[in-house]
Structure formats: C-alpha cells, structure tokens
Amino acid sequence: MTQTNIITKTFETPLGNVICGLVSNCTSLHIVEHNNYENGKSEIFETVGHRIEIIEFKIRQPLYNGETVADSFGWIWKIQKRNDDSELLEIFCLFEKPIEKVEFDSACGESLDAIEVYNENWSLHIGTEDGESLNYRAKNGDEFSARLENQVDFYNSITKLQENGIRTSIPNLIKDENLHLQYLTAYDKRNIESVNTWLAVDQDKRKLENWIGIPW
C-alpha cells in the first residue's frame, strides 16, 4: 500500500538535518488549529481518521545534572482516533543530508531508544521512549491504550531503530483513544567525557509536559 509523507519538520544542526514527520496511506490532511504553550507551540491537523497535534519545543536547560547542550529540539505527537475510518500512520525522526562524513551508533538505555550521530567535532542524539516505557503508560492509562498492555515491551515495541533514526508505527486505535509519542534530539561539541546530549533526549513524559505547559 502506497504511503506518503504528509507532515515534515526540520531541525538544522552542524552535522546535518534532523527530519521529523508523519507518513500515511491517505493524503487527506488539513490544519484546524494552532496552540501556544508556555515553552512550546503546536499545529493541529485532521486526517481521514485521526486528529493529530504536533508540539514543537526546546529541551529545558540546564539538564538535571547541571550540564547544557549547544541546542536541542523536540516533537510531541498527540494522536486521537476520531472515527471508524481505516488509516495507516507512521511517524519518524531521521538524520539526513550530512554536511560531512559522520558515524552512527546505537545509544539505547533504560527506558530509552536512541541513536548517536557524530564526527570528530560534534555529537548528536535522537531518542524516544522504549517499549517498556510505553507498556508502563498502558498499565496506567497514560495516553497509551490499556488494550495494548503487554503487547509492547523491551523486545517488542511499536518503535524501530534504524541506523539514521527512529520509526514508529501507530497502532490501530479505537474511536476517541489518545496516544502520546515523543522524539527528542540534542547536539553539542563532542566530548567523550560527557553524556550531556544523551541525557537531554532521555526525558520523562510528565516532566516534558510540565516544562512545556501541556495540561494533563
């Protein structure tokens, strides 16, 4: 089935571009609203079967350990099923168009799926919640359907890592169910003694919402 990029957002870095977006097998899309938050902004779209809010923000600095990063950007996807129409959705956050030769590495940790992109001068991380975190939210009814409890875990997630980024397949939702997914990226001068960019993308959902000013 043919799928098309219908939303794309770009974050430019010294290493290249981070592209975040939405893929759908339906091309119907229209913007219905804008929101401003204390530390972020959003656009709200409607597709054939879903209402989608994409919230853009900078990660709070200094980080919890007191370190900072050169720059950062985050996207939160809040997806609501609004009818019974069938639609296949995928979101992604990928590194593209490197300015010069770069290396890639996996950088996963507890509760985190992440990759690193680096050269001798810069280091960049892209991260999202792993399957265990999503399952924990399913157990607690925290914008991940309780129907999906125990269908995602450390070894089986809706999110898949690839060399240059992350792709997430949106599960089939029932009308009025809500889903929260997040992608975070941060870069800084490369320093093998610091994990600041990794820490920047390892963020708890509720703490992010508090920082941005998103009501629970």
C-alpha positions as CSV (number, residue, x, y, z in Angstrom):
1,M,0.0,0.0,0.0
2,T,1.4,3.4,-1.0
3,Q,2.3,5.7,1.8
4,T,3.2,9.4,1.6
5,N,4.9,11.9,3.8
6,I,2.2,14.4,4.7
7,I,3.9,16.3,7.5
8,T,7.6,17.1,7.7
9,K,9.5,19.2,10.2
10,T,13.2,20.0,10.0
11,F,15.9,20.8,12.7
12,E,19.2,22.0,11.3
13,T,22.4,21.0,13.1
14,P,26.1,21.4,12.4
15,L,26.2,17.7,11.3
16,G,23.1,17.8,9.0
17,N,19.3,17.9,9.3
18,V,17.0,16.0,11.6
19,I,13.7,15.4,9.8
20,C,10.6,14.6,11.8
21,G,7.3,13.7,10.1
22,L,4.2,11.7,9.5
23,V,3.5,9.0,6.9
24,S,0.0,8.0,5.9
25,N,-1.6,5.8,3.3
26,C,-4.2,8.6,2.9
27,T,-3.3,12.0,1.6
28,S,-6.2,14.0,3.1
29,L,-4.9,16.5,5.6
30,H,-5.9,19.9,6.7
31,I,-4.8,22.2,9.6
32,V,-7.6,23.1,12.0
33,E,-5.9,25.0,14.9
34,H,-2.7,26.4,16.4
35,N,-1.8,26.3,20.1
36,N,0.8,28.3,22.1
37,Y,2.2,26.8,25.3
38,E,4.5,28.3,27.9
39,N,7.5,26.7,26.3
40,G,6.3,25.4,23.0
41,K,3.8,25.7,20.1
42,S,1.8,23.3,18.1
43,E,-0.3,22.7,15.0
44,I,-3.4,20.5,15.0
45,F,-4.3,18.6,11.8
46,E,-7.1,16.3,10.9
47,T,-6.6,13.4,8.5
48,V,-9.1,10.8,7.3
49,G,-9.3,9.1,10.6
50,H,-7.2,11.0,13.2
51,R,-6.8,14.3,14.9
52,I,-3.1,15.0,15.3
53,E,-1.3,17.7,17.4
54,I,2.4,18.1,16.8
55,I,4.0,20.1,19.6
56,E,7.5,21.7,19.0
57,F,9.8,22.8,21.8
58,K,13.3,23.3,23.0
59,I,14.5,20.9,25.8
60,R,14.8,22.6,29.2
61,Q,18.3,23.7,30.2
62,P,20.3,23.2,32.3
63,L,19.8,19.5,32.4
64,Y,19.0,17.7,35.6
65,N,22.8,17.1,36.2
66,G,23.6,20.8,35.6
67,E,25.1,20.3,32.1
68,T,23.9,22.1,29.0
69,V,23.9,21.4,25.2
70,A,24.6,23.7,22.3
71,D,21.0,23.3,21.0
72,S,18.0,20.9,21.0
73,F,14.6,20.3,19.6
74,G,11.7,18.1,20.5
75,W,8.4,17.0,18.9
76,I,5.5,15.5,20.8
77,W,2.8,13.8,18.7
78,K,-0.7,13.6,20.3
79,I,-2.9,11.4,18.2
80,Q,-6.6,10.9,18.7
81,K,-8.7,8.4,16.7
82,R,-11.8,10.5,15.6
83,N,-13.9,8.0,13.7
84,D,-14.0,4.4,12.5
85,D,-12.3,5.1,9.1
86,S,-9.2,2.9,8.4
87,E,-5.9,4.7,8.1
88,L,-2.3,3.5,8.4
89,L,0.0,6.0,10.1
90,E,3.7,6.0,10.9
91,I,5.8,8.8,12.4
92,F,9.6,9.1,12.1
93,C,12.6,11.1,13.2
94,L,15.6,10.7,10.9
95,F,19.0,12.2,10.4
96,E,19.6,13.2,6.8
97,K,21.9,15.2,4.5
98,P,25.1,15.1,6.5
99,I,27.3,18.1,5.9
100,E,30.4,16.0,6.1
101,K,31.3,12.3,6.9
102,V,29.6,11.1,10.1
103,E,29.4,7.9,12.1
104,F,26.3,6.3,13.5
105,D,25.9,4.3,16.7
106,S,23.1,2.8,18.8
107,A,22.7,4.6,22.2
108,C,19.8,2.9,24.0
109,G,19.5,2.9,27.7
110,E,16.9,2.2,30.4
111,S,13.5,3.4,29.2
112,L,15.2,4.9,26.1
113,D,15.6,4.0,22.4
114,A,18.2,6.3,20.9
115,I,20.9,6.7,18.2
116,E,24.0,8.8,18.1
117,V,25.4,10.7,15.1
118,Y,28.9,12.1,15.4
119,N,32.2,13.2,13.9
120,E,35.4,14.5,15.5
121,N,33.8,17.8,16.3
122,W,30.1,17.2,17.1
123,S,27.8,14.7,18.8
124,L,24.0,14.4,18.3
125,H,21.5,12.1,19.8
126,I,17.9,11.3,18.7
127,G,15.8,9.5,21.3
128,T,12.3,8.3,22.3
129,E,10.6,6.1,24.9
130,D,11.3,2.4,24.6
131,G,8.7,-0.4,24.6
132,E,8.9,-0.9,28.4
133,S,8.0,2.8,29.0
134,L,5.1,2.5,26.6
135,N,3.8,-0.6,28.3
136,Y,4.1,1.2,31.7
137,R,1.9,4.0,30.3
138,A,-0.6,1.5,29.1
139,K,-0.8,0.0,32.6
140,N,-1.5,3.4,34.0
141,G,-3.8,4.7,31.2
142,D,-1.4,7.5,30.4
143,E,-2.1,8.2,26.7
144,F,-1.3,4.7,25.6
145,S,-4.3,2.4,25.4
146,A,-4.8,-0.1,28.2
147,R,-5.9,-2.5,25.4
148,L,-2.2,-2.6,24.3
149,E,-0.8,-3.6,27.8
150,N,1.7,-6.4,27.5
151,Q,1.7,-6.1,23.7
152,V,4.8,-3.9,23.8
153,D,7.9,-4.4,25.9
154,F,11.7,-4.2,25.8
155,Y,11.9,-6.7,23.0
156,N,8.7,-5.8,21.1
157,S,7.9,-2.1,20.6
158,I,6.0,-0.1,18.0
159,T,9.2,1.9,17.6
160,K,12.0,0.6,15.4
161,L,15.6,1.9,15.3
162,Q,17.5,2.2,12.1
163,E,21.0,3.4,11.5
164,N,20.0,7.0,10.9
165,G,17.0,7.4,13.2
166,I,13.7,6.1,14.5
167,R,10.3,5.0,13.0
168,T,7.1,4.4,15.0
169,S,4.1,2.5,13.6
170,I,0.9,3.9,15.1
171,P,-1.2,1.1,16.5
172,N,-4.9,0.7,15.4
173,L,-6.8,2.9,17.8
174,I,-10.5,2.8,18.7
175,K,-12.6,6.0,18.3
176,D,-11.6,8.6,21.0
177,E,-8.5,6.8,22.1
178,N,-5.4,9.0,22.6
179,L,-1.8,8.4,22.0
180,H,1.3,10.4,23.1
181,L,4.7,9.8,21.4
182,Q,7.8,11.9,21.6
183,Y,11.1,12.4,19.7
184,L,13.9,14.4,21.2
185,T,17.2,15.5,19.7
186,A,20.2,17.4,21.0
187,Y,23.7,18.3,19.9
188,D,26.9,19.7,21.3
189,K,30.6,19.8,20.8
190,R,32.0,16.3,21.0
191,N,33.4,15.4,24.4
192,I,34.0,11.8,25.3
193,E,33.9,12.6,29.0
194,S,30.3,14.0,28.8
195,V,26.9,12.3,28.1
196,N,25.0,15.6,28.0
197,T,23.3,15.1,24.6
198,W,22.3,11.6,25.6
199,L,20.8,12.9,28.9
200,A,19.0,15.6,27.0
201,V,17.0,13.1,25.0
202,D,16.2,10.8,28.0
203,Q,13.2,12.6,29.2
204,D,10.1,11.6,31.2
205,K,6.7,12.3,29.6
206,R,5.2,14.1,32.6
207,K,8.3,16.2,33.1
208,L,8.2,17.3,29.5
209,E,4.6,18.2,29.7
210,N,5.2,20.2,32.9
211,W,8.1,22.1,31.2
212,I,6.1,22.8,28.0
213,G,2.9,23.7,29.9
214,I,0.7,20.9,28.5
215,P,-2.2,20.1,30.8
216,W,-2.6,16.5,31.8
